[in-house]
Amino acid sequence: MSGAIAGIQLSRFELDEESGRCRAHYDQNTTTPSHAVIAVLGEVMGTDPTRFSPLNDSVDPDALDAVVRVRDPHDGDVEVTFTHEGHTITVHSYGVVAVAPPDHEVTTRTDGAGNLD
């Protein structure tokens, strides 16, 4: 699935309803990592993002945006993992946010077609 979530354009949004894990791709040229996290977490929780605690209760949004900025793919991936609203969130420097509900591991491994493992 692709489309806009909370005003953030996602090129791909995959939700494994059985496990509650999701993986979303966002355009790094138009969306900051911190905004992508809020949008994806709101979708996963089925809640308006304004209803949960501010992201800076868990991570500094400006620092997150600075660390996980657009990078040359030849430099390798930088990832930041943290917990917010009980969910484990991993943000990758190649424009992916992975979210796992409480008591689940985050996985960003995919099969050959780019789907969640």
C-alpha angles and dihedrals in degrees: 000000000000134000141094123319117187088344093306115121112226121192091201136009120184121185123184099206093193095058098023091231120138140184124199133185119211134184107258091199093062105024132052118226091242092055091047090052092053093048095047094044090050090053094047092049093042088231136122103257090231089066098065130068118284115273090238088070085074108022138005103257093205092051091046090052091048096048097042098045128138107294137185104266089226089064092066132239125307115199134186121199124192141146124250128169087356093300124116110231127192120189118195127203090233092069104270130128117194120192129189124186121237114300094019131102121239113240127185094174113123137192119246091280093056095255124135114276 
